Amino acid sequence: MNKGTISLAHGNGGRLMQQLINSMILGNFGNPILNRLDDSAVLPLKSGKKRIAFTTDSFVVNPIFFPGGDIGKLAVCGTVNDLLMVGAKPLFLSAGMIIEEGFPLDQLGRIIVSMKKTMQTAGVRLVCGDTKVVNKGNCDKIFINTSGIGIIDEKQDIGIARARPGDAVIVSGTIGEHGISILSRREGLRFATRLKSDCAPLTCLVGAMIKACPGAIHVMRDPTRGGTAAVLNEIAVSSNVGVEVDENRVPVANAVRAACELLGMDPLYLPCEGRLLACVDSRKADTVVRVMRKFSPGEKSAIIGRVVAAHRKSVYLRTSGGGARILDVPVQEQMPRIC
Amino acid sequence: MNKGTISLAHGNGGRLMQQLINSMILGNFGNPILNRLDDSAVLPLKSGKKRIAFTTDSFVVNPIFFPGGDIGKLAVCGTVNDLLMVGAKPLFLSAGMIIEEGFPLDQLGRIIVSMKKTMQTAGVRLVCGDTKVVNKGNCDKIFINTSGIGIIDEKQDIGIARARPGDAVIVSGTIGEHGISILSRREGLRFATRLKSDCAPLTCLVGAMIKACPGAIHVMRDPTRGGTAAVLNEIAVSSNVGVEVDENRVPVANAVRAACELLGMDPLYLPCEGRLLACVDSRKADTVVRVMRKFSPGEKSAIIGRVVAAHRKSVYLRTSGGGARILDVPVQEQMPRIC
């Protein structure tokens, strides 16, 4: 594959990106910590009885200001949520900014204030940073990398490979608002003007889930690039299980559904930035959903499917029409620079 | 200042960058950990009796391949060296790549292999990563962010604010090769073709320094953007001391000196990526230099000056002509995208 060039699909959370990660990244850097491919690395480094989690994410979203958020809020939420997805309490963030010469200082100020507010909500502190300025035309406005450190209670063992047949699959709310809100802003689509990105830090939501049912949550993952479909497939492959989802039960806002029909898109492939998918012991699933609904980013939480022992490594969708089909991972790039 | 725009000088390690950090970053995010502005944050999180250090850096160097290294090697060295500068043993790295659509996969492969080799030399492991692809023209080829985690032995207390009058100022070798090698490649300068970047991980060098004279090393800092002049000024301000440097004693390679004369540049403002400056208890300075010279990136180590109680917050240069002048921080951008 080294003869080709990078395409947008190498960054879309789908098949080409998986191939790139498997061949180039795991092929060269593979080690037991990296190979888990969870949203955060769990380090062989303990603070007291707590393990330390570490994650990184770069944000290149376009436009940088969008309904419901901006690149700064997104950069904090993305990394905080990745720490939460392995059951860690987020503590410390870094910020690495790459800024284009000529970028307005007032916009930078707005982004920074937005990061500050989101960090306060999420309960994390900025502890280190870096700023690079590149010549005009060498980057598009501003890119932000955030890395984060959190601590995991000794009892937690949450990971992409821990789903078990029988688990309930839960989503924390309506899917796809982030994708459609970015797209509507970028393409000037009128019909979706009231739609806001779901972008939010999930610190309180996840904290309450873990407190309510310690040990019952086996997998958590936020459906960002590649959306719900990509995450469900990652769970199926990593946990060596089948996943079944009822399309009717997946919460989708009317405006998102309308936008998808118009644009020929599927909400299950749209990215979210303030939602999570979880595989939970089925005996505790109703309790977990009840707890999740108490928090604003979890108000529309629902059980949308189940983990099964059949058709391992595949995801089946029971469609609203009564049929069933394989829900595959994305291949083509639908939306570059969505996060 | 929020009326203006970002200029290249906001990223050059000099006065405008300091103002930006003070007003926007510390003004909004200030906390006791961040405010220290050391090369790595020292976290209030311990692993056994060891403290944990955390740092981040984005790399946007142009060209991405240069004599003595490439953007991948640089991204590993930069973050590893920042951990070393607070006395930490580097352990774990993250890598966040932003890649332009159409970037050749074989070049990506070369960069990744270079990162892998440098990590092996430096004794660190990649534990998490992220890849974003942006549309053609939205970034220039590839940018890499690396963040890193290391552990600090309980006895070490190295920081930019710990220089004391009487300390010797040590540099680990000739300065400015990285700057001139990038510049010569970028501008096609013939005279400097044999010059290589000093880019190197300093793990062994720093480990030996600390082992030889535990407690005697008060400050370490690698002179990257803004060069030796910027670092000496940061030490003078943060430690509230004066610094005096003898120009004659500062090691400069002949090719760098020639290039500087031709281009009207001063080696003291040129960036290095495999050198360090240290303030060391003067009674131990000769021992430290002797140890440093045993390692290839430290072969030309030398005492170049001293920390004094006079002219606090200022750096004086005793020039080769016998005079003395203030060595100020850089103001104008000399070299964008040097790291």
Contacts between the chains, C-beta under 8 A, distances in Angstrom:
chain1	res1	chain2	res2	distance
A	1	B	105	6.1
A	2	B	105	4.8
A	2	B	106	4.6
A	2	B	109	5.0
A	3	B	105	6.9
A	3	B	106	7.0
A	4	B	104	7.8
A	4	B	105	5.0
A	5	B	101	7.8
A	5	B	102	4.9
A	5	B	103	6.1
A	5	B	104	5.4
A	5	B	105	6.2
A	6	B	99	5.1
A	6	B	100	7.3
A	6	B	101	6.2
A	6	B	102	6.5
A	6	B	103	4.3
A	6	B	104	7.8
A	6	B	105	6.5
A	6	B	108	6.7
A	6	B	133	5.8
A	7	B	101	6.3
A	7	B	102	7.9
A	7	B	133	7.2
A	8	B	101	5.4
A	8	B	133	5.3
A	8	B	135	6.9
A	9	B	133	8.0
A	10	B	99	7.4
A	10	B	131	7.1
A	10	B	133	5.1
A	11	B	99	7.4
A	11	B	131	5.9
A	11	B	132	5.3
A	11	B	133	3.1
A	11	B	134	7.9
A	12	B	133	7.9
A	17	B	131	6.9
A	20	B	131	6.9
A	21	B	131	7.4
A	24	B	108	6.8
A	24	B	109	6.4
A	24	B	112	5.4
A	25	B	112	7.3
A	25	B	126	7.9
A	25	B	129	6.2
A	28	B	112	5.4
A	28	B	113	6.5
A	28	B	115	7.8
A	28	B	116	4.6
A	29	B	112	7.9
A	29	B	115	7.8
A	29	B	116	6.1
A	29	B	119	7.5
A	29	B	125	7.5
A	29	B	126	4.1
A	31	B	125	5.4
A	31	B	126	7.5
A	31	B	127	7.4
A	33	B	92	7.8
A	33	B	125	7.0
A	33	B	127	4.6
A	34	B	125	7.5
A	34	B	126	5.8
A	34	B	127	5.4
A	34	B	128	6.9
A	34	B	129	7.7
A	40	B	128	6.6
A	41	B	92	7.3
A	41	B	94	7.7
A	41	B	127	3.9
A	41	B	128	4.2
A	43	B	91	8.0
A	43	B	92	6.0
A	43	B	127	6.7
A	43	B	149	7.1
A	45	B	47	5.0
A	45	B	52	7.4
A	45	B	91	7.2
A	45	B	92	7.8
A	45	B	149	7.5
A	45	B	151	7.3
A	46	B	47	6.0
A	47	B	45	5.0
A	47	B	46	6.0
A	47	B	47	5.9
A	47	B	52	7.5
A	48	B	46	8.0
A	52	B	45	7.4
A	52	B	47	7.6
A	52	B	52	7.4
A	52	B	149	7.8
A	54	B	92	6.3
A	54	B	94	6.6
A	54	B	127	6.2
A	54	B	128	5.9
A	54	B	147	7.9
A	54	B	149	6.1
A	55	B	94	7.2
A	55	B	128	5.4
A	56	B	94	3.6
A	56	B	95	7.3
A	56	B	96	4.8
A	56	B	128	5.5
A	56	B	129	6.6
A	56	B	130	5.5
A	56	B	145	7.0
A	56	B	147	5.6
A	57	B	96	6.6
A	57	B	130	4.9
A	58	B	96	4.1
A	58	B	97	7.4
A	58	B	98	5.4
A	58	B	130	5.5
A	58	B	132	5.1
A	58	B	145	6.1
A	59	B	132	7.8
A	60	B	98	6.0
A	60	B	132	4.9
A	60	B	134	5.3
A	60	B	138	7.5
A	60	B	139	7.7
A	62	B	138	7.7
A	91	B	43	7.9
A	91	B	45	7.2
A	92	B	33	7.8
A	92	B	41	7.3
A	92	B	43	6.0
A	92	B	45	7.8
A	92	B	54	6.3
A	94	B	41	7.7
A	94	B	54	6.6
A	94	B	55	7.2
A	94	B	56	3.6
A	94	B	147	5.4
A	95	B	56	7.2
A	96	B	56	4.8
A	96	B	57	6.6
A	96	B	58	4.1
A	96	B	96	7.8
A	96	B	145	4.7
A	96	B	147	7.6
A	97	B	58	7.4
A	98	B	58	5.4
A	98	B	60	5.9
A	98	B	98	7.6
A	98	B	143	5.8
A	99	B	6	5.1
A	99	B	10	7.4
A	99	B	11	7.4
A	100	B	6	7.2
A	101	B	5	7.8
A	101	B	6	6.2
A	101	B	7	6.3
A	101	B	8	5.4
A	101	B	336	7.8
A	102	B	5	4.9
A	102	B	6	6.5
A	102	B	7	7.9
A	103	B	5	6.1
A	103	B	6	4.3
A	104	B	4	7.8
A	104	B	5	5.4
A	104	B	6	7.8
A	105	B	1	6.1
A	105	B	2	4.8
A	105	B	3	6.9
A	105	B	4	5.1
A	105	B	5	6.2
A	105	B	6	6.5
A	106	B	2	4.6
A	106	B	3	7.0
A	108	B	6	6.7
A	108	B	24	6.8
A	109	B	2	5.0
A	109	B	24	6.4
A	112	B	24	5.4
A	112	B	25	7.3
A	112	B	28	5.4
A	112	B	29	7.9
A	113	B	28	6.4
A	115	B	28	7.8
A	115	B	29	7.8
A	116	B	28	4.6
A	116	B	29	6.1
A	119	B	29	7.5
A	125	B	29	7.5
A	125	B	31	5.4
A	125	B	33	7.0
A	125	B	34	7.5
A	126	B	25	7.9
A	126	B	29	4.1
A	126	B	31	7.5
A	126	B	34	5.8
A	127	B	31	7.4
A	127	B	33	4.6
A	127	B	34	5.4
A	127	B	41	3.9
A	127	B	43	6.6
A	127	B	54	6.1
A	128	B	34	6.9
A	128	B	40	6.6
A	128	B	41	4.2
A	128	B	54	5.9
A	128	B	55	5.4
A	128	B	56	5.5
A	129	B	25	6.2
A	129	B	34	7.7
A	129	B	56	6.6
A	130	B	56	5.4
A	130	B	57	4.8
A	130	B	58	5.5
A	130	B	145	7.9
A	131	B	10	7.1
A	131	B	11	5.9
A	131	B	17	6.9
A	131	B	20	6.9
A	131	B	21	7.4
A	132	B	11	5.3
A	132	B	58	5.1
A	132	B	59	7.8
A	132	B	60	5.0
A	132	B	337	7.9
A	132	B	339	8.0
A	133	B	6	5.8
A	133	B	7	7.2
A	133	B	8	5.4
A	133	B	9	8.0
A	133	B	10	5.2
A	133	B	11	3.1
A	133	B	12	7.9
A	133	B	336	6.8
A	134	B	11	7.9
A	134	B	60	5.3
A	134	B	140	7.0
A	134	B	336	6.7
A	134	B	337	5.8
A	135	B	8	6.9
A	135	B	336	5.6
A	135	B	337	7.0
A	137	B	137	8.0
A	138	B	60	7.5
A	138	B	62	7.7
A	138	B	139	7.1
A	138	B	140	4.3
A	138	B	337	7.2
A	139	B	60	7.7
A	139	B	138	7.1
A	139	B	139	4.8
A	139	B	140	6.9
A	139	B	143	7.3
A	140	B	134	7.0
A	140	B	138	4.3
A	140	B	139	6.9
A	143	B	98	5.8
A	143	B	139	7.3
A	143	B	143	7.0
A	145	B	56	7.0
A	145	B	58	6.1
A	145	B	96	4.7
A	145	B	130	7.9
A	145	B	145	3.9
A	145	B	147	7.7
A	147	B	54	7.9
A	147	B	56	5.6
A	147	B	94	5.4
A	147	B	96	7.6
A	147	B	145	7.8
A	147	B	147	3.7
A	149	B	43	7.1
A	149	B	45	7.5
A	149	B	52	7.8
A	149	B	54	6.1
A	149	B	149	7.2
A	151	B	45	7.3
A	336	B	101	7.8
A	336	B	133	6.8
A	336	B	134	6.7
A	336	B	135	5.6
A	337	B	132	7.9
A	337	B	134	5.8
A	337	B	135	7.1
A	337	B	138	7.2
A	339	B	132	8.0
